[in-house]
Amino acid sequence: MALIKWRDSYATGIPEMDDEHREIIDIINTLYEMIRDKKNYEELKNVYERMYNYSLNHFSHEEQILEESNYSGLAAQKEQHSRFAARLEEMKEQLLSADESAIPEVYKFLREWWLQHIVEVDGQYGDVLKED
């Protein structure tokens, strides 16, 4: 897999969220580069920890914006965020137990989940909030 390049199709049109999504993609790309360059396991765990914390903060911020905007899809967003956060926690436990073999799987999951979520789920609120 290659690095993720920002595309217009990833943009929600909400500058704060697009900036946060760009940061998430940067973290995923950093993880990819570290795997490719065979960086040490502790460094990889630190990048994962950064992703973990940034994701949770992003979800909180996003949900706040959606709530303030009375977004009708907020409950579905919260449900997706909750399931993803639970999966992040599971992967964190795997990595903390020194399971280095999990790193490529973690990268693949993060890449696929975030790109799908940004385009298919977050893209929906972008259209609605821009209309307000």
Contacts in CASP RR format, 6 or more apart in sequence:
PFRMAT RR
TARGET T0000
AUTHOR 0000-0000-0000
METHOD contacts of the structure
MODEL  1
MALIKWRDSYATGIPEMDDEHREIIDIINTLYEMIRDKKNYEELKNVYER
MYNYSLNHFSHEEQILEESNYSGLAAQKEQHSRFAARLEEMKEQLLSADE
SAIPEVYKFLREWWLQHIVEVDGQYGDVLKED
1 32 0 8 1.000
1 107 0 8 1.000
1 108 0 8 1.000
1 111 0 8 1.000
2 32 0 8 1.000
3 29 0 8 1.000
3 32 0 8 1.000
3 33 0 8 1.000
4 25 0 8 1.000
4 28 0 8 1.000
4 29 0 8 1.000
4 111 0 8 1.000
4 115 0 8 1.000
6 22 0 8 1.000
6 25 0 8 1.000
9 119 0 8 1.000
10 18 0 8 1.000
10 21 0 8 1.000
10 25 0 8 1.000
10 115 0 8 1.000
10 118 0 8 1.000
10 119 0 8 1.000
11 18 0 8 1.000
12 18 0 8 1.000
12 21 0 8 1.000
12 118 0 8 1.000
12 122 0 8 1.000
12 123 0 8 1.000
12 125 0 8 1.000
12 126 0 8 1.000
12 129 0 8 1.000
13 126 0 8 1.000
13 130 0 8 1.000
14 65 0 8 1.000
14 125 0 8 1.000
14 126 0 8 1.000
14 129 0 8 1.000
14 130 0 8 1.000
16 61 0 8 1.000
16 65 0 8 1.000
17 62 0 8 1.000
17 65 0 8 1.000
17 122 0 8 1.000
17 126 0 8 1.000
20 54 0 8 1.000
20 58 0 8 1.000
20 61 0 8 1.000
20 62 0 8 1.000
21 114 0 8 1.000
21 118 0 8 1.000
21 122 0 8 1.000
23 54 0 8 1.000
24 51 0 8 1.000
24 54 0 8 1.000
24 55 0 8 1.000
24 58 0 8 1.000
24 114 0 8 1.000
24 118 0 8 1.000
25 114 0 8 1.000
27 47 0 8 1.000
27 50 0 8 1.000
27 51 0 8 1.000
27 54 0 8 1.000
28 51 0 8 1.000
28 107 0 8 1.000
28 110 0 8 1.000
28 111 0 8 1.000
28 114 0 8 1.000
30 47 0 8 1.000
31 44 0 8 1.000
31 47 0 8 1.000
31 48 0 8 1.000
31 51 0 8 1.000
31 106 0 8 1.000
31 107 0 8 1.000
31 110 0 8 1.000
32 107 0 8 1.000
32 111 0 8 1.000
34 43 0 8 1.000
34 44 0 8 1.000
34 47 0 8 1.000
35 44 0 8 1.000
35 103 0 8 1.000
35 104 0 8 1.000
35 107 0 8 1.000
41 98 0 8 1.000
41 100 0 8 1.000
41 103 0 8 1.000
44 95 0 8 1.000
44 103 0 8 1.000
45 95 0 8 1.000
45 96 0 8 1.000
48 91 0 8 1.000
48 92 0 8 1.000
48 95 0 8 1.000
48 106 0 8 1.000
49 92 0 8 1.000
51 88 0 8 1.000
51 110 0 8 1.000
52 88 0 8 1.000
52 92 0 8 1.000
55 84 0 8 1.000
55 85 0 8 1.000
55 88 0 8 1.000
56 85 0 8 1.000
56 88 0 8 1.000
59 81 0 8 1.000
59 84 0 8 1.000
59 85 0 8 1.000
62 77 0 8 1.000
62 81 0 8 1.000
62 122 0 8 1.000
63 74 0 8 1.000
63 77 0 8 1.000
63 78 0 8 1.000
63 81 0 8 1.000
65 129 0 8 1.000
66 73 0 8 1.000
66 74 0 8 1.000
66 77 0 8 1.000
66 125 0 8 1.000
67 74 0 8 1.000
69 125 0 8 1.000
69 128 0 8 1.000
69 129 0 8 1.000
69 132 0 8 1.000
71 77 0 8 1.000
71 125 0 8 1.000
71 128 0 8 1.000
71 129 0 8 1.000
72 128 0 8 1.000
73 124 0 8 1.000
73 125 0 8 1.000
76 121 0 8 1.000
77 121 0 8 1.000
77 125 0 8 1.000
80 117 0 8 1.000
80 121 0 8 1.000
84 113 0 8 1.000
84 117 0 8 1.000
87 109 0 8 1.000
87 113 0 8 1.000
91 102 0 8 1.000
91 106 0 8 1.000
91 109 0 8 1.000
94 102 0 8 1.000
94 106 0 8 1.000
95 102 0 8 1.000
95 103 0 8 1.000
95 106 0 8 1.000
END
